[in-house]
Amino acid sequence: MSTSMRLVKLSFLAPVHFGDGRLSGSAYAIAADTLFSALFIESLRLGADESLLQAARSSDCLLSDAFPYIGDRYYLPRPMLPPHPDAQNAAPSDRNAATAVKAMKQLDTIPSDAFDAYRAGTLDAPQELSRFNPGTDGVQTKVNLTKPEAKPYHVGGFTFADNAGLYFLVQGEYDLTPLLKSLQYSGLGGERSSGYGRFEYKVLDPVPASVLPRSTSADGAHMLLASAAPTDSELSDDLLAGARYRLRRRGGFVQSTAHAPTLQKKRDFYTFAAGSVFQQRFAGDVFDVNATPGAHPVYRYARAMWLEV
């Protein structure tokens, strides 16, 4: 990892509404492209959009997904690695083993201080699952008063516990401070006009050693810390050989009044999810996902950030 790595820690002052496919629901974490989009909107207001875009494309501002922290424990995506040989020896009829396998499948993230145990096949998955409690889901009922026959609708939100929130990693020399100062008042996610997503932030430089575990792997595998996509020239059979990954479809609507007279959809785009493991690295890019002829570019951040596992 670069010596220019920093950690940005977010403490939320209000519930958040992060898209999970339902208006009445909310995720508790966000991908790097959503984070970049929020920062880019702030950069447009501050006249810094070209410098941010250039920094992202030149590797001077690489972002990870935003992951949860609870107290002094920082969570990372669970690596998509094959089961440890010792774990495969457990008898299928063993109830404890079955419980452990079920709990492991529910762990999207694991604390960085448990990475060695995970790689060794000794992680107590049921215990880690019971300890993971970053906050609570909630639903608010609202009514659109601008419509004469408006019906109530439900908006989901996630409220972080007092000692929990999100963090993301930044690699490169680009200074995000002005954008973060503006974004903390605008908020992250949806329903920001209702006060959702406001936060305070702290930058930790350098990143605490406990956050990024050191690799003990002999085969040189690399795990994505950001949802990312290779360019056409990077995508090859060699890249996919031995890889273990999950694809995520990224869509949505263009949030720009200058784009078109009516609301337009972005071009569907697929990324490899954070936690995907490859033997060969790729860089990715910031892609144009505009699907409306003649309209201005619409950017989808899909740069890779890696951790050796």
C-alpha positions in Angstrom: 0.0 0.0 0.0 1.1 3.6 -0.7 2.6 5.7 2.1 0.0 8.3 1.0 -2.9 6.2 2.4 -5.3 8.0 4.7 -8.4 6.9 6.6 -11.5 9.1 6.7 -13.8 8.3 9.6 -17.5 9.4 9.5 -19.7 9.8 12.6 -23.3 10.3 11.6 -25.5 12.9 13.2 -28.7 11.6 11.7 -30.1 8.5 10.1 -28.8 7.5 6.6 -30.8 6.3 3.6 -28.5 4.2 1.4 -30.2 2.5 -1.5 -30.9 -1.3 -1.1 -33.5 -1.5 -3.9 -36.4 -0.5 -1.7 -37.5 3.0 -0.6 -38.6 1.5 2.7 -35.2 -0.1 3.4 -31.6 1.2 3.8 -28.2 -0.4 3.7 -25.6 0.5 6.3 -22.6 0.9 3.9 -21.9 2.3 0.4 -19.7 1.5 -2.5 -16.9 3.7 -3.7 -18.9 4.9 -6.8 -21.6 6.3 -4.6 -19.0 8.0 -2.4 -17.3 9.4 -5.4 -20.6 10.7 -6.9 -21.3 12.6 -3.7 -17.9 14.1 -3.6 -18.1 15.0 -7.3 -21.4 16.8 -6.8 -19.7 18.9 -4.1 -16.7 19.5 -6.4 -19.1 20.9 -9.1 -20.3 23.5 -6.5 -16.8 24.4 -5.6 -15.4 24.5 -9.2 -13.1 21.5 -8.5 -14.7 18.9 -10.7 -11.9 18.7 -13.3 -9.2 18.4 -10.7 -11.1 15.6 -8.8 -11.8 13.7 -12.1 -8.1 14.0 -13.2 -6.9 12.9 -9.7 -9.1 9.8 -9.8 -8.1 8.9 -13.3 -4.4 9.4 -12.6 -4.4 7.4 -9.3 -3.9 10.5 -7.2 -7.2 10.0 -5.5 -8.3 6.3 -5.1 -11.2 5.5 -2.8 -12.2 2.3 -1.1 -15.8 1.4 -0.4 -17.1 2.8 2.9 -17.1 0.1 5.6 -18.4 0.0 9.1 -16.5 0.5 12.3 -17.7 -0.3 15.8 -15.6 1.2 18.6 -12.0 0.6 17.8 -12.8 -2.4 15.4 -12.6 -1.6 11.7 -14.4 -4.0 9.4 -13.3 -5.1 5.9 -15.0 -7.2 3.3 -14.9 -10.9 3.8 -12.4 -12.2 1.2 -13.9 -14.5 -1.4 -11.4 -17.2 -0.7 -11.9 -21.0 -0.9 -12.6 -22.6 2.5 -9.6 -23.5 4.5 -8.7 -27.2 4.3 -9.2 -27.6 8.0 -12.8 -26.3 7.7 -13.5 -28.8 4.9 -12.8 -31.7 7.3 -15.8 -30.9 9.6 -18.4 -33.6 9.4 -21.6 -32.4 7.6 -23.7 -33.8 10.3 -22.0 -31.7 13.0 -24.6 -29.2 14.2 -21.9 -26.7 15.3 -20.2 -26.9 12.0 -23.5 -26.3 10.2 -24.2 -23.3 12.4 -20.7 -21.9 11.7 -21.1 -22.3 8.0 -24.5 -20.5 8.1 -23.1 -17.7 10.2 -20.1 -17.3 7.9 -22.4 -16.8 4.9 -24.1 -14.0 6.8 -20.8 -12.2 7.4 -20.4 -9.6 4.6 -17.5 -8.0 6.6 -15.1 -9.2 9.2 -13.0 -7.1 11.7 -9.4 -6.5 10.5 -8.1 -8.1 13.8 -9.9 -11.3 12.8 -8.3 -11.7 9.4 -5.6 -14.0 10.5 -8.2 -16.3 12.2 -10.3 -16.2 9.0 -7.4 -17.2 6.8 -6.4 -19.9 9.2 -10.0 -21.3 9.3 -10.4 -20.7 13.0 -12.7 -17.7 13.0 -15.6 -18.1 15.4 -18.3 -16.9 12.9 -21.3 -17.2 15.2 -19.5 -15.1 17.8 -18.5 -12.5 15.3 -22.0 -12.3 13.9 -23.5 -11.8 17.4 -20.9 -9.0 18.1 -21.7 -7.1 14.8 -24.3 -4.5 15.8 -23.5 -1.2 14.1 -27.0 0.3 14.6 -30.7 -0.2 13.9 -33.1 0.0 11.0 -36.1 2.3 11.1 -39.0 3.4 8.9 -40.6 6.9 8.7 -44.0 7.5 7.2 -44.2 10.6 5.0 -46.8 12.3 2.7 -46.1 14.4 -0.4 -48.1 17.6 0.4 -47.6 19.0 -3.1 -50.1 16.5 -4.6 -53.8 16.9 -3.9 -54.4 13.1 -3.5 -51.1 12.1 -2.1 -50.9 8.8 -0.2 -48.5 8.1 2.7 -45.2 6.4 1.7 -42.5 4.8 3.9 -38.8 5.7 3.9 -36.3 3.4 5.4 -33.3 4.7 7.4 -30.4 3.3 9.3 -29.3 4.9 12.6 -25.7 4.1 13.7 -24.9 3.3 17.3 -23.1 6.0 19.2 -19.8 4.2 18.9 -20.2 3.2 15.2 -20.2 4.7 11.8 -18.4 4.3 8.4 -14.9 4.8 7.2 -13.1 4.8 3.9 -9.6 4.7 2.7 -8.0 7.3 0.4 -4.8 6.6 -1.6 -2.9 9.5 -3.3 -2.0 13.1 -2.7 -5.2 14.8 -3.6 -6.7 16.8 -0.7 -10.3 15.9 -0.1 -10.7 18.2 2.9 -12.6 21.0 1.1 -15.1 18.5 -0.4 -15.6 16.7 2.9 -16.2 20.0 4.7 -19.0 20.8 2.3 -20.3 17.2 2.0 -20.7 16.9 5.8 -23.5 19.4 5.7 -25.1 18.2 2.4 -25.1 14.7 3.7 -24.5 11.2 2.2 -27.2 9.1 0.6 -30.9 9.8 -0.1 -33.5 11.9 1.7 -31.0 14.6 2.5 -33.7 17.3 2.3 -35.1 15.7 5.4 -31.8 15.9 7.2 -30.6 12.4 6.5 -26.9 11.6 6.1 -25.3 14.5 7.9 -22.0 13.6 9.5 -18.8 14.8 11.2 -15.5 13.4 9.9 -11.9 12.9 11.1 -8.9 12.1 8.9 -6.4 9.6 10.3 -3.0 10.0 8.6 -1.3 7.5 8.5 -3.8 4.7 8.6 -3.6 2.9 11.9 -1.6 -0.3 11.5 -4.5 -2.4 13.0 -6.8 -1.5 10.1 -5.0 -3.2 7.2 -3.7 -6.7 8.1 -0.5 -7.9 6.6 -0.6 -10.7 4.1 0.6 -14.1 5.1 -0.3 -15.6 1.7 2.3 -17.3 -0.4 0.4 -17.2 -3.6 0.1 -13.4 -4.0 -3.7 -13.1 -4.1 -5.2 -9.6 -4.1 -8.6 -8.5 -2.7 -10.5 -5.6 -3.9 -11.2 -2.9 -1.3 -13.4 -1.0 -3.8 -16.1 -2.1 -6.1 -14.3 -1.8 -9.5 -14.3 -2.7 -13.1 -11.4 -3.3 -15.5 -11.1 -1.5 -18.8 -11.7 -3.3 -22.1 -7.9 -3.7 -22.5 -7.5 -5.1 -18.9 -10.3 -7.6 -19.1 -8.9 -11.0 -20.2 -8.9 -14.7 -19.6 -5.7 -14.3 -17.6 -7.3 -11.8 -15.3 -10.2 -14.1 -14.6 -8.1 -17.2 -14.2 -8.3 -18.4 -10.6 -10.4 -15.3 -9.6 -13.3 -15.6 -7.1 -15.7 -12.7 -7.4 -19.2 -11.4 -7.3 -20.7 -9.0 -9.9 -22.8 -6.0 -8.9 -25.2 -4.3 -11.3 -25.0 -0.5 -10.9 -27.8 1.6 -12.3 -29.8 4.6 -11.2 -30.9 8.0 -12.5 -28.8 11.0 -13.4 -29.0 13.6 -10.7 -28.3 16.7 -12.9 -30.7 19.4 -14.0 -28.3 20.3 -16.9 -28.3 16.7 -18.3 -31.8 16.6 -20.0 -35.2 18.2 -19.6 -36.6 15.0 -18.0 -35.1 12.5 -15.6 -32.9 10.0 -17.4 -31.5 6.6 -16.5 -27.8 5.9 -16.4 -26.4 3.0 -18.5 -26.4 -0.2 -16.6 -22.9 -1.0 -15.4 -21.3 -4.1 -13.7 -18.5 -4.0 -11.2 -16.6 -6.7 -9.2 -17.7 -6.3 -5.6 -15.3 -5.5 -2.8 -14.0 -8.7 -1.3 -13.5 -10.2 -4.8 -10.1 -11.9 -5.0 -7.8 -12.0 -8.1 -4.3 -13.4 -8.8 -3.7 -10.4 -11.2 -4.4 -6.8 -10.5 -6.2 -4.3 -12.7 -6.5 -0.5 -12.4 -10.0 0.2 -13.6 -11.2 3.7 -14.6 -13.8 6.4 -14.2 -16.3 5.4 -16.9 -18.9 7.5 -18.8 -22.3 5.8 -18.3 -24.4 8.5 -20.0 -27.2 6.8 -22.0 -28.8 9.9 -23.4 -27.6 11.0 -26.9 -26.1 14.5 -26.9 -26.1 14.9 -23.1 -23.1 15.7 -21.0 -20.9 12.8 -19.5 -22.2 10.9 -16.5 -19.3 9.4 -14.5 -19.2 6.1 -12.8 -16.2 5.6 -10.5 -14.7 2.1 -10.8 -11.0 2.4 -9.9 -9.5 -0.5 -8.0 -7.9 -0.5 -4.6 -6.1 -3.6 -3.4 -5.1 -5.5 -0.3 -2.9 -8.6 -0.4 -4.6 -11.6 1.2 
